[in-house]
Amino acid sequence: NPKITPGAVEFSDDGTMAYDHGTYQMTTAMPGKKPTNESGAFLNVWRKVDGQWKLVVEMSTPVTAPRM
C-alpha cells in the first residue's frame, strides 16, 4: 500500500537533466512478523537520453517520528 506524495520537479537549464523529490508512506510485512509502517523522503535524478527520460539515481530514507 505505498503512498507517494510528489513535491517539486526541477530541470537543468539545457533540459537534459531533472530531479524530483517528495515523501512516501508504506506498510511492509515480513513472514511471521507484525506489519510495520514506514514514512520517509525520496529523491530521483533523471537524464534525457535519445529523447527519453531515464532514471539515473534513486535515493530514499526513512524519517522517524520525533520522540516525546
C-alpha positions as CSV (number, residue, x, y, z in Angstrom):
1,N,0.0,0.0,0.0
2,P,2.6,2.6,-0.9
3,K,1.5,6.2,-0.9
4,I,3.8,8.6,-2.8
5,T,3.4,12.4,-2.5
6,P,5.5,14.1,-5.1
7,G,7.0,17.5,-4.4
8,A,8.7,19.8,-7.0
9,V,10.3,18.8,-10.3
10,E,13.3,20.9,-11.3
11,F,15.0,20.9,-14.8
12,S,18.5,21.8,-15.8
13,D,18.9,25.0,-17.9
14,D,19.7,22.9,-21.0
15,G,16.8,20.5,-20.4
16,T,18.9,17.3,-20.3
17,M,18.6,16.6,-16.5
18,A,16.0,16.8,-13.9
19,Y,15.2,15.8,-10.3
20,D,12.1,15.3,-8.3
21,H,11.6,14.7,-4.6
22,G,8.8,14.0,-2.2
23,T,7.6,11.8,0.6
24,Y,6.3,8.3,0.9
25,Q,4.4,6.1,3.3
26,M,4.2,2.3,3.2
27,T,3.5,-0.8,5.2
28,T,5.7,-3.8,5.0
29,A,5.0,-7.3,6.3
30,M,7.7,-9.9,6.8
31,P,6.6,-13.6,7.1
32,G,5.8,-14.4,10.7
33,K,6.1,-10.8,11.9
34,K,3.7,-7.9,12.5
35,P,3.4,-5.4,9.7
36,T,5.4,-2.2,10.2
37,N,4.7,1.3,8.9
38,E,7.4,3.5,7.4
39,S,7.4,7.1,6.3
40,G,10.3,8.8,4.5
41,A,11.6,11.1,1.8
42,F,12.9,10.3,-1.7
43,L,15.0,12.0,-4.4
44,N,15.2,10.9,-8.0
45,V,17.7,12.2,-10.7
46,W,16.7,11.9,-14.3
47,R,18.7,12.2,-17.6
48,K,17.3,12.7,-21.1
49,V,18.9,10.1,-23.4
50,D,17.9,9.8,-27.0
51,G,14.7,11.8,-26.3
52,Q,13.6,9.6,-23.4
53,W,13.9,10.3,-19.6
54,K,16.0,7.7,-17.8
55,L,16.2,7.4,-14.0
56,V,19.9,7.5,-13.2
57,V,19.9,7.9,-9.4
58,E,17.2,7.0,-6.8
59,M,17.5,7.6,-3.1
60,S,15.1,7.2,-0.2
61,T,15.4,7.4,3.5
62,P,13.0,6.7,6.3
63,V,12.1,9.5,8.6
64,T,11.4,8.5,12.2
65,A,8.8,10.3,14.3
66,P,10.1,12.6,17.0
67,R,10.4,11.1,20.5
68,M,8.1,12.6,23.1
